Amino acid sequence: MARHYGLPLNLSPVSHLLVALCLAAVLWKAITLYFKRKQLLRVYKPFPGPPQHWLFGNMHEFQQDGADLDKLILWSEQYPYGHPIWFGNFLPVLFINRADYAKTLLGRGDPKAWTYNFLTPWIGNGLLILAGPKWYQHRKLLTPGFHYDILKPYVKLMSDSTKVMLDKWEMLINKNNTVELFEHISLMALDSIMKCAFSYESNCQTDSKNSYVQAVYDLAYLSDHRFRWFPYHNDLVYYLSPHGFLFRRACRRAHAHTDTVIKQRKELLKNEKELEKIQQKRHLDFLDILLCAKDENGEGLSDADLRAEVDTFMFEGHDTTGCAIPWTLYCMAEHPEHQEKCREEIKEILGDRDTIEWNDLSQMTYTTMCIKESLRLYPPVPMVSRQLATPITFCDGRSLPKDSIVSVSIYSLHRDPDIWKNPEVFDPLRFSPENSSHRHSHAFLPFLAGQRNCIGQTFAMNEIKVAVALTLLRFELSPSNMEPPKKLPQLVLRSKNGIHVTLKKVK
C-alpha cells in the first residue's frame, strides 16, 4: 500500500483557511518590508554612502580588527559631511563627520538613539539614557555635585589613587620594564571615582579579583556585540542566547556592587539629614548630593533613579578617564620632546612637592595642551548617536525626517583636514590660545557640546591632569618593542592588544 509523507492530502476547510492566512501574512510582511526599504532609500538618497551588501548592509565591513575607525575616516573623505551606514537592510544610521553638521544636531537636545536602551538593564534610566522633562530634572538635581567647591578635595584623593598605581609600577619594572597601561589605569580610575564620588574605599588596586571591574569589561563588550549583531536587537532572541545569559550575570555583579555602596552611605546618613551637618564631618561628595537633592516640590530621587545615577556615574566616571589616560601616556611615550616639556612644567609648578593641589591644575598650560591633543587623536567616546525628535535640516539644505538616527563620528570629526592641518600628526600647539580662538566651536568634542554635554568633564580633566603629572614626575615613558595598539571602538575607545610602554625611573 502506498504511503503519503508530510502534510495530509485531504485538508479540512479550517486547515485550508489557516494555510491561506499564513501565506497571506508572509506576503503582507514581504510587501511591507519592500515598501519600507523603498522609502528608506528615498529618504537617504541625498546622502550617498558606501555600497551595501544585499543582506548585511555595511555591517560585514566591521570586523573589530582594529581598523574600523580607519574605515570611517576613509568614508568621511569619500562622502564628506555625512553618509549612511546600513545595519542590515532596514536600519540606516547617518554618520556625520563635520563640525557644522555636529553643531546643528547637538544644539537640539534630541534624545539618545534607541540603541542606548541596550544599556538600560545595566545602568538604568540615568542621565545617559533619559530624555525630556525627567532628564532636565535629573540634570538640575545633579549639577551641584560638580561645583568646584565639591571638586576641590577630590584632587588629593585622585593623587592618592595614582600613587598606589605608580608604586605598583615601581615593583613591576624591577622584573620587566614594560607595562600594559589599560589594566592598571582602569583599576586606578575606579579606585579614584569610588573615593571621590562615593567616599568608598574599594581597595580594587590591591585586590586583583575585583568583580566589578570584570563586570564592567564584560558589559561593555557584550553591549557593543549586541549592537553589531542585528538578530540580538530583539530582546527575546538576546536574552535566550548565551550572550544574553552572560550579560544578565554581569549586570547582577555590577548591581550588587552599586547596592553595597548605596546601602553603606544610607546607614551613615540616617541621623544626618542636612548637608551642613555632613560637611562638618567630611567633604561632600556626589553621593551626598544624590541622597539629599530635592526639586522645587521637595521631591528627591526614587530608589530606582538613585541606583541608575550611581551606576551611570560609576561607569562613565571611571571608564572614560580609564581610557583617556592610557592614550595620553601613549602619546607621551611616542613623543619624548613633548613629554620632557610637560615634565619641566610640572616640576616648576610643584617645586619640592610630590603632591598636586587644586590651584596647580590651572597652571599646567603645556600639559593641558598635550592632553587635549591626545583627546583629539584618541577621543574616549569615539561616536554618539541621537534619535531625531523632530525633522532636521542641515546647513547645506539636506534633511532627515523625525525618528531618524544620526551618529556624530567624533573620531572622524577630530581628523577633518579642513580644520586640522596634518590631522594624524601629534601637535599640542593646536590648542594654544591663538590657534584655538578662531576654531569652530564643534571641531573638538571629547566631552560633546550643547545641552547634553558631559556633566563630569571638569572632574575628568582634573583626573587626567593629576594622573599624567604624577606619572611624568616619577617615570620616563618610551615605546615598547611590542605591537602598536589596535584601536577598538566599543562604548569607549580601547585597544584590542592593550597599550604597552617602557618605564624608567626619573633621576
N, C-alpha and C positions, 0 to 999 in steps of 0.2 A: 504494500500500500504506500502510495506517495505521501510524503510528509511536507508540510509547509513550515518554513522557519521565519522568524522575525514577527512582524505585526500580523494579526489575524486578517484574512482576506475579507471576511464579512463584518464590516464595521457597523455598529449601531448608528442611528441618526445623531445621537448625542456625541458619539465619538467623532463623527464627521464634522460636527459643529466645532468641537474643541480643536481639531486639527486645523480647520479653516481659520479659527480665531488666532491660533499660534502663528500660522503663516502670515495672517494679516498684520499681527503685531510686529513680526520681524520685518515685513515690508515697510510698515509705517516708520519703524525706527530707522531703517536704511534711508528712506526718503527724507526724514527729519535731519539725519546727520549730513546727508548730501547737501541740503539747502543751508544748513548751518555752516558747513565748510565753504560754500559759495559766498555766504555773507561775510565770513571772516576774511576771505581772500579779497573781497571788495573793500572792506574797511582798511586793510593793511596794504592795499595797492600803492598808496602814496609813499610807503616806506619800503623800498627794495632791501632785500637781505640775502643771506647765503642760501644756496639751493637746498631743498628739503628732500629727505628720504620719503618714499611713499607711505611708510608705516611709522617710522620713528621721528619724523620731522628733522630736527637738528640734534636730538639727544644722543645719537650714535657718535657725534663728533666729540663728546666729552667723556673721556675715559679715566679721569683722575690720574693722569700720568705726569702731572707737574707742568703740563703745557696748556692747560685750559685757559688761563689768563692770557697767555701769549696769543691764543686763537682769537680772543676777544679784541686784542689790540689790532690784529690783522684785519678783522672785520670792521673795526671802527675806522681804519684807514680806507677801506673799500666803500663803506657806507657811512659817511660822516653824519653826525648829529643823532641819528637813531636808526635802528634796524630791528626787525622782529627775529626772535629765536622761538622756534616751534617745539613744544614738548608734546610729541605726537602730532596728530593732525587737527586737534581741536583746542589746543591751549597755546596761543601765541603770547609772548611777553615782549614788549618793546623795550630794548636796551638802549638807553641814551648815554652819550659819551661827550657832550659838550656843555660848557658852563651855562649858556643861555637857556638851553632846554632844562637843565637841572634847576635853575632859578625859577622857571615857570612852574615846574612840578612841585618843588619843595616849599614854595611860598603859599600853597593852597591848603595845607593841613589835611590832605587825604589820609584815610586810614591805611595801615599796613595791609599788604596783599593777603588774600585768604590763606596762602601757603604758610604764613606765620602761625596759623592755627595749629599746624603740626607741633608747635612748641607748647601749646596751651596745657596739655596734660602734665608737662614738666614745670613751667614757670607760671601757669595760671594766667588770669587776666590782670596783669600788671601794666605799667606804663608802656612797655614794649608792644603789647597787643591791643590795649584799649583804644577806643576812638570816641569822638563825640563828647557830650557833656561830662560823662564819667571820667574821660581822660583829662579834661580840664580840671575837674575836681581833684583828682589824684595829683596832677602836676602842681596845683596850687598848694596842696597839703604837704607835698614832699620838698618843695623849693627851699623852705627854711633849713632843711638838713644839709644844704650845700652853701650856706652863708660862710664867709671867710672866718668868722669867729668860731664856727664849728670845725672848719678845716684846719685851723692853725695847730691845734695839739696833735693832729694826725702826722705831722712831719716827723716828729720824734719816733712815733710808732712805726712809720714806714722805714726809718733809718734802722731801728732795732731789727725788723724782719730782714732787711737787706744784709745786715751784718751777720746774721745767723747763716745766710746763704754763702756769704763770702768766706766765713770761717770754714764751712764745708769744702769750698773750693780749695782753700789752702791745704787741707788734708789730702784732697784728691790729687793735686798736682805733684805731691811727693811721689806718687806712683805713676801717674800719667798726666802730662801737662795739657792734654786735650780734654775739653769739657763740652758736653751737649747741653745747650742753653735752655731749651724749651722745658725739659723736665724740671730742672731746678727752679727756674723763674716762675713757672706756673704754681709751684708749691709756695714760693715766697709771696707771690701776689695774693694767693688765697690766705696765707697767714696774715698778710697786711690788711686785707679787707675785713677779716674777722676781728682783728684787734681794733681797727679804726672805726668801722661802721657798727660793730656789734659788741665791742668790749669783751671779746670771747677769745680765750687762749686755746687755740686748736692744737698746738704742737705738731702741726702737719709736716713741718720741715724735718722734724726728727723722727716722726712716725711714718715709716716707709709704706705702711699698709693702710694709708688713709683712704677710706671707701668713698668719700665724697668726691675727691679729685678724679678717681677712676670712673665714678658715675657720670661726672660732667664730660669726660672724654668720650664715654660710650654714647651719651645722649647727643652730643654734638655730631658725632659720626653717623649715628642712626637717623637723626633728623635730616641731615644732608642726603643720606642714602635714600630716605623715603621720598624726598622731593625729586630726586633724579630718576626714580623708577616709577613710571606712571601708574601701574596697577596698584601700587601702595598708597595712592591718593585716596582710595576707597577705605574708609575706616574698618569695615568688616574684614576685607581682604587683609589689611595690615595687621590687625590685632589677632587674626588667626594664624599669622605667619610666624616663623621662628624669630625674625627680626622684631616683630611686634611684641613677642614674649620678652625678648631682651630689653626692649625699650621700657616696658612696664616695670620690669625688675629694677632697672637703673633709676626709674622715677621713684620707686619706693625707697631706694637707698638715699637719693638726694633729699626727698621729703623728710625722711627720718632725721637727717642732719639739721634741716631747717627747723623742724619742730622742736628739737632739743635746744637750739639757740633761743627760740621764742619763749619756750617754757621756762628756761632758766631766768630770762630777763623779767618775765611777768612775776615770778616769785620774788625777785629783787625789788620790784616796783610796787608790791602790794600795799605798802604803807607809805609810798612816796608819790603823792598824787600831783604835785606841782613841779614844773621844770626847774623852778628856782631852788627847791629843796634838793633836787637831784644834782644840780650844778654845784652846790656847796660841797658835795661829797666827791665828785669826779667830773671830768669833762662830759658834755653832752655828746651823744653820737646819733647816727642815723636811726637806729632802732628806738631810741628815746623819742625822737621826733615822730616816728610812725605810731608809737603806742599812745602818745599824748596829743597828737594832732586832732583838731576839731574844725569843722567847717562853720559857716555863718549861722547854721541852725543848731550848732552844738553836737553834730554827729561826727563820730570818729570812723575809722576803718573797721569793717567787719573782720571776723577771724579769717575768712577766705581771702579778702582783699589784703589783709596784713601778710598772710603767708605768700601770696602772689608777689607782692612788692619785695619781700625779703628774698624770695627765690630769684626774682628778676635781678635785683641789685647784687646779690651774691654771685650770680653767674656773670652778668655784664661787668661788674666791678672788678673781677679778677681775670676773666678770660680774655678781655680785650687788652688790658695792660700786660697780661701774661704773654701776649703775642707781640705787642709793640716793643717791649724792652729787648727781647732776643734779636729782633730785626735791627733795632738801633745799634746794639752792640756788634752785630754782624757788620753793619756799615762802618763802625769804628775800626773793627779789625781789618777791613778791606782798605781803609784809607787812613794810614798811620799819621799823615800830616795833620789831618783834622782832629784825630784823636789826641795828639800832643797839644794842639791849641786849646782843646777843651780842658785837658789836664792842667795846663798852666793857668787857665782862667779860674778853675775851681780852687787850686792851691792859693791863688792870690786872694780869693774871696774868703776862704776859711782860715788862712794863716796856719796856726799851730793846731787848730781844732780838727777832730776827725768825725764830728757830728754836724748835721745840717740843721739850720733853723729856718723859720718861716721867711724872714727877711732876706735870706741868702738866695732864695729861688728867683726873685725878680732881677737879681744881678747876673744871672747865668746867661748872658746875652748870646755868646757864640755857641754855647752848649745847646741852648734852646733852638737856634737856627739849625744845628745838626740834627736835633730830634725831629724838627718839622720836616726836614728834607728826607729823613728816614720814613716818616709817616706818609710823605708823598709817594715815595717809591714802593713802600710796603704798607698800605693802609690796613689797619687791623680788621676793619669790616670792608671787604672789597666791593660789596654791592648791597643796595637796599631796594625794596620794592614797595610800590603803592598801588592800591586798587581805587580807580577814579570814582569819587562820589558824584561828580558831575562831569559833563564833557569838557575836554581841554583843547585849546588851540595854542600851538607853539609859535615862536617868534617869526617863523617863516611861512605861517599860514596853514601848515599841515595840522590835522586834528584827529582826535580819537573820541569815541563815544563813552558814556558812563559805563562803569564796571570793567573797563579795560585795565590790564595790569601793565604797569610801567616800572622798569628797574633802572636805577642810576648805577651805571658801571663806574664806580669811584676809581677803580684801578685804571681804567682806560682814560677817564677824565683827567687824572693826575699825569697822564702822559700825552696830553693834547699838544702836538708840536706847534700849534699856533699861539699857545700861551707859554709853554715850557720849551725853551731852546735846548736842543740835545737832551731830550727828556730822560734818557737812560743814564746820564752822567750824574754822579753824586756831587752836588754843588750847593753847600749851605748858604752861600751868599744870595741865592734866590730869595731868601727870607729876610734880607737886610731891610731896614725901613724904607730906603729909597727904591729898592726893587719891588717891594710889596705894595707901595702906596697906590699905584695905578692898576694893579691886577684885578681881574674880575672877582667880584665878591663870592662867586661859587666855583672858582677854579680849584680851590683847595678845601676838601670836605672830609677830613679824617673823623670829625665829630658831627657831620652833617651841618645843616643850616635850616633856618626857618622855624616854624612853631614847634616842630618835633625834633629839634636838635638834641644832642646828648646832654642830659641834665647833670651828668657827673664829669664833664670834660675838664673842669679845673682840678678836681680830685685826680683824674687820670694823668694829666700833665705833671702835676706835682709828684706823683709816684714815679713817673718815668724819669724826671729830673733827679730825684733822690737816688734811685737805683743806678742810673748811669754815672752820676757824680761819684758816689762811693765806690763803685766798681773801678773807675778810672784812677781813683786815688790809690787803690791797692794793687791793681794789675795792669800790665801792658797786654793788649789783645792783638793777636795776629792770626791770619788764616791758617787753618789746619790743612793737612795733606789729604783729608777725606773728600769725598764727592761734594760739590757745592749743593746748597739746599735747593730742593724742588718745590716750588710754590704750590700749595694745595688749598684752594678756596673752599672752606666749609662755612660754618657760621662765622668764623673768623679766619684770618689768613695764617695757615700753619705751613709747615714744611713736611713733605712726605718722608724725607730721610733725616729730619732733625736739622739743627744748626750747630755745627761743631767749630769751636775756636781754640786756639792755643793761648794759654795764660802764662804769664811770667810776672813774678813779684816786682813791684816798683821799688827801686833802690832809694 
